[in-house]
Amino acid sequence: MSPPDLADILSKAQEMQGRLAEIQRELATRRFEGSAGGGMVTAVVSGELRVLSVEVEPGLVTGGDREMIQDLCAAAVNAALANAQQGAQEEMQRLTGGLGIPGLGGLGGFGTGGG
């Protein structure tokens, strides 16, 4: 069995790097939603894990329970962020699928734990 061709390995690494950059650009344009309180609060984040919007049902505001509103906002944002991270992780698994390289799914800061 001959040793791996270094030029071939480097070529494949460059190809994967290009595909990774493409996935990161695509993820940055995607929107991920999360909600809490049965949909009373909805948050939308980008694939770059930036909060784009938080919507609160008017009836929740008129109820005046400030602590509950704060809790539901945090829960909705966390749900949206979790959905964004899951989407990024799925894209990374699709990119690295079958390679069997441990830890490669965490490239680019996506799907690297936290929470």
C-alpha positions as CSV (number, residue, x, y, z in Angstrom):
1,M,0.0,0.0,0.0
2,S,1.5,3.3,-1.1
3,P,1.6,6.4,1.2
4,P,-1.0,9.1,0.6
5,D,-0.2,11.7,-2.1
6,L,0.5,15.0,-0.2
7,A,-0.6,17.1,-3.2
8,D,-3.9,15.2,-3.3
9,I,-4.4,15.7,0.4
10,L,-3.7,19.4,0.1
11,S,-6.0,19.7,-2.8
12,K,-8.9,18.0,-1.0
13,A,-8.2,20.2,2.1
14,Q,-8.4,23.4,-0.1
15,E,-11.6,22.1,-1.7
16,M,-13.1,21.5,1.8
17,Q,-12.0,24.9,3.0
18,G,-13.8,26.5,0.0
19,R,-16.9,24.5,0.7
20,L,-16.8,25.5,4.3
21,A,-16.6,29.2,3.4
22,E,-19.6,28.7,1.1
23,I,-21.6,27.0,3.8
24,Q,-20.8,29.8,6.3
25,R,-21.9,32.4,3.8
26,E,-25.1,30.5,3.1
27,L,-25.8,30.1,6.9
28,A,-25.2,33.8,7.5
29,T,-28.2,34.5,5.2
30,R,-30.5,32.0,6.9
31,R,-33.0,32.8,9.6
32,F,-33.9,30.5,12.5
33,E,-36.9,30.9,14.7
34,G,-37.6,29.9,18.3
35,S,-40.6,30.5,20.5
36,A,-41.7,30.2,24.1
37,G,-44.9,30.4,26.1
38,G,-46.9,28.5,23.4
39,G,-45.8,31.1,20.8
40,M,-46.5,34.2,22.9
41,V,-42.8,35.2,22.4
42,T,-41.0,34.5,19.1
43,A,-37.3,35.2,18.4
44,V,-35.5,35.2,15.1
45,V,-31.7,34.9,14.7
46,S,-29.4,34.7,11.8
47,G,-27.0,31.8,11.0
48,E,-24.3,34.1,12.4
49,L,-26.1,33.8,15.8
50,R,-27.3,37.4,15.8
51,V,-30.7,38.3,17.2
52,L,-32.8,39.8,14.3
53,S,-36.1,40.3,16.1
54,V,-38.1,39.4,19.2
55,E,-41.9,39.6,19.0
56,V,-44.2,39.6,22.0
57,E,-47.9,38.9,21.8
58,P,-49.7,42.1,22.8
59,G,-51.8,40.3,25.4
60,L,-48.7,39.3,27.2
61,V,-47.6,42.9,27.5
62,T,-51.0,44.2,28.8
63,G,-50.9,41.5,31.4
64,G,-48.0,43.3,32.9
65,D,-46.0,40.3,34.3
66,R,-42.6,41.8,33.6
67,E,-40.6,38.8,35.0
68,M,-42.6,36.3,32.9
69,I,-42.0,38.4,29.7
70,Q,-38.3,38.5,30.5
71,D,-38.2,34.7,31.0
72,L,-40.1,34.0,27.8
73,C,-37.9,36.4,25.8
74,A,-34.8,34.6,27.1
75,A,-36.3,31.2,26.4
76,A,-37.4,32.2,22.8
77,V,-33.9,33.6,22.0
78,N,-32.2,30.5,23.4
79,A,-34.5,28.3,21.3
80,A,-33.8,30.2,18.1
81,L,-30.0,30.1,18.8
82,A,-30.3,26.3,19.4
83,N,-32.1,25.9,16.1
84,A,-29.4,28.0,14.3
85,Q,-26.6,25.9,15.9
86,Q,-28.4,22.7,14.9
87,G,-28.8,23.9,11.4
88,A,-25.1,24.8,11.2
89,Q,-24.1,21.4,12.7
90,E,-26.2,19.6,10.1
91,E,-24.5,21.5,7.3
92,M,-21.1,20.7,8.7
93,Q,-22.0,17.0,9.0
94,R,-23.1,17.1,5.4
95,L,-19.8,18.6,4.4
96,T,-17.6,16.2,6.5
97,G,-19.9,13.2,6.2
98,G,-18.0,10.0,5.7
99,L,-14.6,11.5,6.4
100,G,-14.4,10.1,9.9
101,I,-12.3,13.1,11.2
102,P,-13.1,13.7,14.9
103,G,-13.9,17.3,15.8
104,L,-14.2,18.5,12.2
105,G,-17.9,19.2,12.8
106,G,-17.0,22.2,15.0
107,L,-15.1,24.1,12.3
108,G,-15.9,27.8,12.0
109,G,-17.3,28.1,15.5
110,F,-20.6,26.3,14.6
111,G,-21.9,23.5,16.8
112,T,-19.1,23.9,19.3
113,G,-21.1,23.4,22.4
114,G,-22.0,26.2,24.9
115,G,-25.6,26.7,26.0
